[in-house]
Amino acid sequence: MADEIEDLKALFTAKPRPTSWAERRQRMDEICAIDPPPDDIVFSPATIGAMQAEWSLGPGSDARRVLLYFHGGGYCSGSITSHRGMVGRVGRDAAIRTLAIAYRLAPEAPYPAALEDALAAWRFLRDQGYAPGSIAIGGDSAGGNLTLALMLRLRAMGEALPAAAWLVSPWLDLRMTGKTLDSKAAIDPLISRDYLTGLAAAFLAGHDPGDPVVSPLYADLAGLPPVLIQVGSSETLLDDAVRGAAALGAAEVRTTLEIWPRMIHAWMLWSERLTAGRAASDHAARWLRAAFGEARG
């Protein structure tokens, strides 16, 4: 396992870091989708207004249950393509359908564009006949932030909430006060304080980073459905996940926190190369199956 993660880290450093937004987006698609998704999963396009989306369905899966997924990328990059393998694998193993969306990206579309698109995707699923208890929401990094932001928006509007939420390496504090941003800086090959500072500035466009709407760590989290948080021990965002789990637990939300030794940011993206990626995906799939079972009961 140690060799697997070191080989992956070497991949990340093989080329210089891109600088422009277009180069960053291209590089993320290349590196995150370096391996094709499992070939037994059917992917099909969808549109939600002007927004592109993609369904996935594995053999024998129950299309009446769905995971709505928001990709990571700091609200500035990432795509359906970059996260296709990760999302499809978990959906297949959970025996459910998935819907991934291409929400608008900053800096061209700063806050609240992504949240508006997430709400549109929720409305789309409801219009398709999915009951809230048949929907789970998930996301990694900024997508984890967006997952909580959408549930908080739904709660504020008095709407029923999804059955469960799945957060992978979530970025929950855009004020960036987590201690591991510095203590893990030497071993995290992907995420640095300077990198996040640029992403936050592009996304916020002057909005207060301490506003709970954009930093769910500071929100009142009471009343949310069960949450699974998975994070790697080698991440600068480890503290966001740990503090997020504590805040959810303090708000009486049933919360499961998994810290995976030696793993990096959103390591399940590279499950074809990482034994721990496949294991973490399997944990998430089993947790989602159980959460849907409880919602039905």
C-alpha positions, -999 to 999 in steps of 0.1 A, spaced: 0 0 0 29 24 8 43 18 -27 9 25 -43 5 59 -26 41 69 -33 38 59 -70 6 81 -71 24 110 -55 51 107 -82 25 111 -109 13 144 -94 48 159 -95 57 146 -130 46 179 -146 48 215 -133 16 228 -117 -6 246 -142 -13 283 -136 -43 294 -158 -78 283 -150 -81 265 -184 -48 246 -178 -58 237 -142 -92 223 -154 -75 203 -182 -49 189 -158 -75 179 -132 -95 160 -158 -63 143 -170 -49 133 -136 -82 123 -119 -95 103 -149 -62 87 -156 -78 53 -154 -111 45 -171 -142 37 -150 -153 1 -145 -166 -12 -178 -198 -27 -163 -213 7 -155 -236 25 -180 -233 62 -181 -259 84 -199 -261 122 -203 -288 144 -190 -295 181 -190 -310 202 -162 -319 235 -178 -286 247 -194 -265 225 -170 -250 192 -181 -254 161 -159 -247 124 -161 -265 93 -148 -247 61 -139 -262 27 -133 -244 -5 -125 -257 -40 -132 -286 -50 -108 -288 -15 -92 -320 -1 -80 -328 30 -102 -354 41 -76 -326 53 -53 -300 79 -63 -268 95 -52 -267 132 -62 -229 140 -65 -210 173 -65 -174 170 -77 -145 187 -60 -120 212 -75 -122 242 -52 -153 255 -69 -130 264 -98 -122 231 -116 -133 195 -117 -160 180 -139 -182 151 -146 -153 136 -165 -128 139 -136 -150 122 -111 -168 97 -133 -149 66 -121 -152 74 -84 -189 82 -86 -198 53 -108 -180 28 -87 -196 38 -54 -231 39 -71 -225 4 -85 -213 -10 -53 -242 6 -33 -266 -8 -60 -281 26 -67 -282 51 -95 -260 83 -95 -265 117 -109 -234 139 -112 -237 175 -123 -215 201 -140 -223 230 -118 -210 264 -128 -174 272 -119 -156 303 -105 -142 327 -113 -166 330 -142 -195 321 -119 -187 328 -83 -210 322 -52 -239 316 -52 -239 300 -87 -229 265 -76 -255 264 -48 -282 276 -73 -272 247 -96 -272 222 -68 -307 233 -58 -317 230 -95 -304 194 -95 -324 186 -64 -355 200 -79 -348 179 -111 -347 147 -90 -379 156 -72 -396 163 -105 -384 129 -117 -404 113 -89 -376 107 -63 -388 111 -28 -363 128 -4 -358 95 14 -347 79 -19 -320 105 -25 -285 107 -9 -262 137 -15 -224 135 -17 -193 154 -27 -156 156 -22 -136 187 -12 -156 218 -24 -183 193 -33 -185 183 3 -190 219 12 -217 222 -14 -234 190 0 -238 206 34 -247 240 19 -276 225 -1 -290 206 29 -289 238 49 -307 257 22 -334 230 20 -338 231 58 -341 269 57 -369 265 31 -387 240 53 -383 212 28 -377 175 35 -341 165 36 -323 136 18 -318 102 34 -281 107 40 -249 127 31 -215 115 21 -185 138 24 -150 130 11 -121 152 22 -145 181 27 -134 218 25 -157 233 52 -138 264 64 -130 290 38 -114 311 65 -88 283 65 -82 282 103 -75 244 104 -42 235 120 -34 207 95 -32 232 67 3 239 81 11 207 100 4 184 70 18 208 44 50 189 38 32 156 31 1 167 11 10 166 -26 -22 183 -38 -36 209 -14 -17 238 1 -28 270 20 -17 292 -9 -36 271 -34 -68 272 -14 -64 310 -8 -66 316 -46 -96 293 -50 -115 309 -21 -109 344 -35 -121 334 -69 -152 316 -55 -161 342 -29 -156 373 -51 -157 395 -19 -182 374 1 -174 369 37 -155 336 41 -168 332 76 -205 332 65 -219 298 74 -235 297 39 -200 293 24 -182 278 54 -207 252 68 -183 245 97 -198 276 114 -234 268 106 -262 255 128 -262 218 117 -291 205 137 -316 184 120 -295 171 92 -296 134 81 -269 109 89 -235 119 75 -204 98 66 -171 117 64 -140 101 49 -106 118 50 -70 108 46 -44 112 74 -20 129 50 -43 158 40 -40 194 48 -78 194 51 -78 167 77 -87 193 104 -117 205 83 -131 169 84 -124 163 121 -139 196 131 -168 191 108 -176 157 124 -174 173 158 -197 201 149 -222 177 134 -220 154 164 -225 183 188 -256 192 168 -270 157 175 -265 146 138 -255 109 136 -220 112 121 -194 86 111 -158 98 107 -133 76 89 -96 87 89 -76 65 64 -39 62 72 -15 76 47 -42 86 23 -43 119 4 -70 142 -8 -100 124 -24 -79 93 -28 -109 73 -40 -105 90 -74 -76 66 -80 -92 34 -68 -79 15 -97 -44 21 -83 -50 22 -46 -61 -7 -25 -73 18 2 -93 36 -25 -112 5 -33 -117 -3 4 -129 32 12 -153 31 -17 -167 -2 -5 -171 13 30 -190 43 15 -212 20 -6 -221 -2 24 -229 28 45 -252 43 18 -270 10 15 -276 9 52 -287 46 52 -313 40 25 -325 9 43 -331 30 74 -348 58 55 -372 33 40 -379 17 74 
